[in-house]
Amino acid sequence: MKGMKTGGRKKGTPNKENPIKGFIKTHSLAYFEPKEIVGDDGKKRTMSDFDCDMMMLAPDDRVNAELRLLEFHTPKMKAIDVDMNAHVSVRTIEDKLRVLCGEEEDDDDDDEDD
């Protein structure tokens, strides 16, 4: 039937749980969660596994990793093509007044009366 819903889920029915998505989310959150770590010097620090991995990278690799992570948090900008051609008709104040008075804008009408 056109325009009538004849099947599918009822409105408000939640999506099914996906166990793989849940595992990936839990694993990712654990990677960024801070925990207490004992460093090489014997001092305790609170860092995430992500922070430890970032410290071991070279500065240029660290910047590349940060840039790739930002792609997940910021929308990509798209180029937009704009047509900048403008069609402008020049109208004098007299033309505008004629339109407001309800008169025609044709100047030829005035010449025909003579």
C-alpha positions, 0 to 999 in steps of 0.5 A: 500500500502506497503511503502506509507502513505494512511491515518492519519494526514498530516505532521506538524498537531499539537496534539489536545488540552487536557483541563484536561492537561492544567488545571493540568499544570496551577494548578501545576505552580500556586503551585510553583509560589511565592506570597506575604504571611503574616507570623504569626509574621506579616512580609510579605514574598514572598513564594510559596505554595510549600515552605510553605508546605516544611517548615511545614514538618519534615526534613526527610519528606522534604528530601523524598519529594525533592527526589521524585520531583527529579525523574521527572527531572533526568533520571533513571539510568539502570544497564547494564550487560557487558560480559567481556570475551575477545578472544585475539590472540597473534601475534608477530611482525613477524606475522604482517610483514608477513600479510603486505607482503602478505605472509601466517601465516602458519609456517608449509609451511616453514617446508615442503620445507626442 
